[in-house]
Amino acid sequence: MRTAMIALRAVLVCSAAGAALTGCSGGSTAPAERSAGQLLDDANRTMSALGSVTVDADTVSAGGSRLTTHMTTDLKSKCTNRAEWAAAGTLEQIRIGDTDYVRPDAAYLKTYLEKTGRDAEGSGVQRRWIKSPSSRAQPGDGLASCPYSFTSFGEADKGHAVSVGGRKAIEVEVHDRSERNGSFTFSIATEGKPYLLKVSYRGTDYETSTSFSGFDEPLAIRPPAAADVLDGAGLS
């Protein structure tokens, strides 16, 4: 396989682009004729130009703990997310601009209260959405940010032709030695626009599989009904 040393930085961020970019100069070249770096660049530009996307991730740690997430986002300021921990319950989220609405299930709430020593009795938290500023979100709390980003640097190789969700794709392998010999596999569509369909990561501490779908599908993200919302400012 032809090897190219690359530094890949693919960031799905707020984009005002009015049209999807499907490739760099010479983008009509067949995927089989493009280098690993060119394929990644094509996918990055295409994903960056999206107006919406759905992201499903499944992460398993070396210790066996598991987290699955399902997020639909406009890649700007509106998104919904559902995070489920195998041993700690589920947290639903709606983010609209500077406001988060979050709804924990009973298992998540129990775990949270045990960790913080708080008491939810009488607060009406159960089964309701809690409204709070999105600025209060902290890394590791299970809340999603609507822009989606990933970063990987390393040595890229073109891999096998595969099928992802019934769509033809080609794999690009990226080995990141800075991540304790972790490796990424990017699956990029070879028919139609070069969407990034899947990213798999395998490292010492955890493994994760992230799938992308619902490219540019219309979104209808709205806040919950007022009667179902509890102002988080009133919680101790």
N, C-alpha and C positions, 0 to 999 in steps of 0.2 A: 504494500500500500504506500502511496505517496504521502510523505510526512511534511507538515508545515508547522513551523514554530509561530504561534500566534498569541496575541493578547486579546481575549474576547471580553467585551463589556456589553451585555445586552440588557437594556433597561426599558421596561414598559412604563412610561411616564405620561403625564399630561401632554397631549398632542393636539395641535390645532390644525394638523394637516387635513386638507379637504379630500384627498384621494389617497388610496393605498399605494405604496411604492412596492412594486413586485420584484425589484432586482436592481443591481447597479448597472453601470454602462455595460452593454453587451448582455443584458438580462435575458435575451431570447435564447441564449446558449442552453442546451439541454443540461439538466442537472448532472447527468453522468459525466459531462465534460468539464464541470466546475470543480474547483478545489474545495477542500474541507473548509478553509477560511471563507471562500466566496459563498458557500452554502449557508454558513452561519451568518454572514453579513446580510444575505438576502432575507433570511428568516427574521433577523433583528429589525430590519427596516419595515418589513411587512407587519410584524406584530406591533411595532411602535406607532404605526399609522391607524391601528384599529380604533373604532369608536366604542366597542364593547367586546367582552370575552368572558367565558366561564372557565374557572380554574379548579380542578379537583386534585387534591394531594393526599397521599397516604405515606406516613412516616413511621418507621419502627426503629426504636433504639436498640443498642446492643444488649440492654438489660431486659428487652421484651416489651416495654411500654409502647403504646400505639396511639397515634393521633391522625384523624382524618378530617379534612376540611373541604367545603364546597363553597366557592365564592363566585358571584357574578358581579362584574364591575364595568363602569364606563371608563376606567383607567384614569379618572380625574378626581371626582369628589363624591360620587354616589356608588354604593355597593351593598350587597348583602353577603353574609357569611354564616356558615354553620360549622362549628368546630366540635368534634366529638372525641373525648378521651375514653379509651377502653375501660379505665378504672376510675374515672372522675366525672362522668356525665357529659352533658351537652350544653353549649352556649350558642345562642342565636344572636345575630347582630344585623342591624340596619344602620348604615352610615349615610347621612345626607349633609354634605358640607361640613360644618363645624359641630354637628350633633350626632351622637351615637344613641341608638336604642338597643338595649341588650336584654335578652330574656334567658335566664338560666333554668335548666330543669332541676328537679328535686335533688338528683345525685350531685350535680355540680354545685348547687347551693349548699348542700350539706358539707361537701369538701371545702368550699370557700369559708364557711362559717367556722369549721374546725380549725382552719389555718389562722384565721384572724381573731377568733374568740368573740365574734359578734353574734348578736341574737336577732333573727329576722322575725320573730313572733310579733304579731301586731303591726308589722310594717307594711303588710300587703304585698310583699315582694313576690311571693309564690304566684306563678302563672301570669305575671304582668311584665310589661316592658319597662325597663328602667332608663330614663332619659338623663344623659350627662354630656358635657362637652367632650368632643373627641380628643381634645388636648390632654385629657386625663389618662388616655390609654398609655400603657407601659409595655415595653418588650416582655414577652413571656406570659402576658395575661390572656392570650387567646383571641384578642381583637385584631381584626384585619385592617390594613391600610389600603385604600382604593387603588392607588397606583401599584403596579406589580413589577418587581425588579428581580434580576438575578445577575450574578457576576461570577465569571470563571476565567481563569488564566491557565494556559498550559499548552500541551502538545496535541494537535488535532490530526485525526486520521479519518478518512472516509471509511465507513463500515458497510454493512449489508443492506440490501433492499428488503424492506419489511412492509407489513400492512398494519396500520393503526386505526382501529375503529372502521375498518373497511376501506380506508384510504391508503393509496400507495405512498410510500415514504422511503427515505434513505437515512441511515444512521450516520452520525458523526460522533466519534469518540474523542473526548477531551480528558487528558490526564493532568490533574492538578497536584503537583508534588507538595505545594504549600499546605494542602489539606490532608496531611498524613497519608499520602498515596491514594487519596480519594479519586474517583473517576466519574465522569458524567457521560451519558449517552443522550444525544439530541436526535430526535426523530423529526425530519423535515419533509413536508409534503412535496411530492415530485409531479403532481398533476394539479393544474390550476395555480393559484397563488402559493408561494412557498411558506405556508403557515408552519409554525412550530407546533407539532401535534403532541409531543411528549418529551419530558426530560426525566431521566432516571439518574439517581446519584447513589453510589455505593462507597462508603467510607468505613473507617474503623469504629466510629461511635454510633453511626446510624445509617439507615438506607431510606431513600424516599423516591416515590414515583409521582410525577406531576403531569397531568393531562390537560390540554387546552382544547376548547370547543366553543360553539356558539359565536363564531366570529362575526362581529358587526350585527348581531341580532338586536332587534328593538328591546329596550329596557323600560320597565314601568316600576320604578322604585319609589315607594311612597312611605311616609311615616305611619305607624300603627294608629288605630282609632284612639282618639283622646281618652275615651273611657278605659282603655287598656294600658294607659301610660302612667307610670309613677315617677315623679320628679326625684332624681337621685340626690339633689341638694338637701332633701329632707331626711335622708338616711344617715344614721349615726355610724 
